[in-house]
Amino acid sequence: MSSSKKKNAPLPASSAGLLRFFEDETKGVKVRPELILGIAGGIIGVSILIRVIFPV
């Protein structure tokens, strides 16, 4: 009797909503997060390098 209750138990609403959100396909440019972090790190590195080479 306890096994049938476990099989018919509903999923939590937050978990089901989260899965549904990530399954949706959106239009637009898809960019990997690693690329964004690399570009941001590169910009930070270049700005630090400029400050070292050309001190004010």
BELQUI-V592757 format. One record per backbone hydrogen bond with DSSP energy under -0.5 kcal/mol. CO is the residue of the C=O (numbers start at 1). NH is the residue of the N-H. Records with the same first field share a line. If there is no record, write none. Layout:
CO = NH, NH
//
This chain:
1 = 5
2 = 6
3 = 7
4 = 8
6 = 9
12 = 16
13 = 17
14 = 18
15 = 19
16 = 20
17 = 21
18 = 22
19 = 23
20 = 24
21 = 24
29 = 31
32 = 35, 36
33 = 37
34 = 38
35 = 39
36 = 40
37 = 41
38 = 42
39 = 43
40 = 44
41 = 45
42 = 46
43 = 47
44 = 48
45 = 49
46 = 50
47 = 51
48 = 52
49 = 53
50 = 54
53 = 55
//
